């Protein structure tokens, strides 16, 4: 709305200032480019150029010695990529294991942080409660702290003699050795119903060189502690987004539905949730984009261990390049990861763009909501 | 209201009691939830502070207890005597100050140009900024190393600082803010003959204080906590920043119960500056998160 009035004013008094401006246009061109020059140089030199360089390196077998741009570096074409998908070997097994781990990680982190964030926002938004701003800050605080420092704290919490196991012992549960336990959670669940070894149908080859049994392992116990940490740190940020979304729910609408005799659940289900749909979409896609990038926590807490069950593509690409000195392979993994993340980003931007062009209709629909419920 | 008067009067008091009871129940449940999650989100920090002040056997035996018995500063003494912590702290301060100054200055310059100056290529540049926002940081680890290596600034302060001196998100924030300032004031300055830079510097920037504070805080927090960049830009332990030093201190031990008071203490010291800024400038943090949702 604000922009509409601004442009209206602009066109109303349009002509004379524009003519005067034409005289200083050249100044503005020079100044404009000068003003953006530092940012262009820095982002170009340390973001765009490196991406191009890394793409070149991903087509070679550079080992970190000397410059990757000399003729001595062996050019291997797409080999670093095919190695990840079509050739049976350690590279593919590690890469697919990291993809599996990250899929389970995403499958738990994204829904968990979204539900927790929404729940916290609803409680903090409750008009009847006092001291909400304190709790809002408390929930948000972990999001602003250093991921490394927080990982150190969680290493202690999940240590063998740590706080989490002490708490579990208090409840009569013998906690696991969190960071040494590579058993998959789904395997553990199957174990409780007596399925300890893979059934015949699952030992065989699944896609991309991992057996079905391996694909279906679930996140390992060690991964669960990283998942807990991440849900705990990110929920606060998403809670704030939901809070902003909740402020768009008109109070009158809520009151109207109370008078109509709607139960709390009905109000949440048919009034609040539909109005929060755009925010929920944003939170879900930001979550998807973010959770494919998990790196710091893995580096500090587990380095991919135990038994590679906390290996993620981001960490694997780092390790392949900087520990195994196979920069070509590491760069190739980065680009595959880049592609995965960009797909989610494009989906998000597309949907948001459609939503923006939909704005007038949304206003109309919003008014219809009370009648429908 | 209309609904209420339609009801038979006899039913009203019973309904009201019911409603009061429900309100009380809601409140009780609400506070219970708040306190439960308050503990979930804050107790880890309480444990961290408590255990940083414990002896090692005490931390291993009573990890849940926030009260050190006996209370000792041995962990902190060893942080300063036995590790390179003071050096990391110095490096972190230097990097954070330089990066924050650079980002605030360069991002607002570019944000202003993209918001107000008319020049060929402006919309293309803005589209590029938006595109850059989508590039995920973790896929840049190897690329950044390559370029730093090629430019000969790998393993140097320049390598730590220069690549972080501008960021697309900051440019975006500043551009959005400058667009919300009324045009008339700068037009008056320009008509009075002030140069473009002068108008920007002495007329527009002072009006942009809230956005500048937001950007300062975000840059400070971002560069103070920055870990992956320091991982691929330096190797020399003398150039480690706090997160890098901290990661070095704990990695490899893989959760084994060694030296926890020391590690927790070091992590605590690394958290304090951001915690202070969070408490003082909280509303700017909150504003940023809300801007994120507006953007979307």
Interface residues (C-beta under 8 A of the other chain):
Chain A: X2 X17 X21 X24 X25 X27 X28 X29 X31 X32 X33 X35 X36 X38 X39 X40 X42 X43 X45 X46 X47 X48 X49 X50 X51 X53 X54 X57 X67 X68 X69 X119 X120 X123 X124 X126 X128 X129 X131 X132 X135 X136 X137 X138 X139 X140 X141 X142 X144 X145 X146 X147 X148 X149 X150 X151 X152 X153 X154 X155 X156 X157 X158 X159 X160 X161 X162 X163 X166 X167 X178 X179 X180 X232 X236 X237 X240 X241 X243 X244 X245 X259 X278 X279 X282 X286 X289 X292 X293 X295 X296 X299 X300 X301 X302 X303 X305 X314 X317 X318 X321 X322 X327 X330 X331 X334 X335 X337 X338 X341 X342 X345 X348 X349 X352
Chain B: X1 X3 X23 X26 X27 X30 X31 X33 X34 X37 X38 X40 X41 X42 X44 X45 X47 X48 X51 X59 X60 X61 X62 X63 X64 X106 X107 X109 X110 X112 X113 X114 X117 X118 X119 X120 X121 X122 X125 X132 X134 X135 X136 X137 X138 X139 X140 X141 X142 X143 X144 X145 X146 X147 X150 X151 X162 X163 X165 X166 X168 X171 X180 X187 X190 X196 X197 X200 X221 X224 X225 X227 X228 X231 X232 X242 X243 X246 X247 X250 X251 X252 X254 X255 X256 X257 X260 X263 X264 X266 X267 X268 X270 X271 X274 X275 X278 X279 X282 X285 X286 X289 X290 X292 X293 X294 X296
